[in-house]
Amino acid sequence: MGATSPDNKYLAAEKIFSNAITIWDINTKKELRTLPKLKSQIAKVSFSSCNKLVGVSCKDSNIIIWEIESGREVKRIDKSGKTLEENLAAQQKHVEQE
């Protein structure tokens, strides 16, 4: 499971059998950080269009969104009914206002 940021700067890839995501800097080929291990299996990984957020949807229908640079969790959504991309777009609006 993995995704590339829209600007092709980052790669988010699931660590095999760990339910964790590692963010890689594609240009330097170095690991930027590994995000905290999740309780449920990862269903999808996606980046925001602003290239500042990465989100994960889990097989238990929960969604977690982190800032890429800091690794800080910015939002946890429990069974929202919206897609990962819809939740990332909504959170991106908050980031852009800061």
MOFEN-V919745 format. One line per field, one symbol per residue. ss: DSSP state (H for helix, E for strand, L for the rest). phi: phi as a letter, one per 40 degrees, with the letter a starting at -180 (. if undefined). burial: 1 if it has 16 or more other ideal C-beta (glycine too) atoms within 10 Angstrom, else 0. A space follows every 10 residues. Layout:
ss: ???
phi: ???
burial: ???
//
This chain:
ss: LEEELLLLLE EEEEELLLLE EEEEELLLLE EEEELLLLLL LEEEEEELLL LLEEEEEELL LLEEEEELLL LLEEEEELLL LLLHHHHHHH HHHHHHHL
phi: .aabcdcfcb bbbccdfbfb bbbbccccgb ccabcdcccb cccababccc gbbbbbbbcc gcbbbbcccc gccbabbcfc gbcdcccccc ccdccccc
burial: 0010100011 1111000011 1111000000 0100100100 0100111101 1111111100 0111110100 0000101000 0001001100 11000000
//
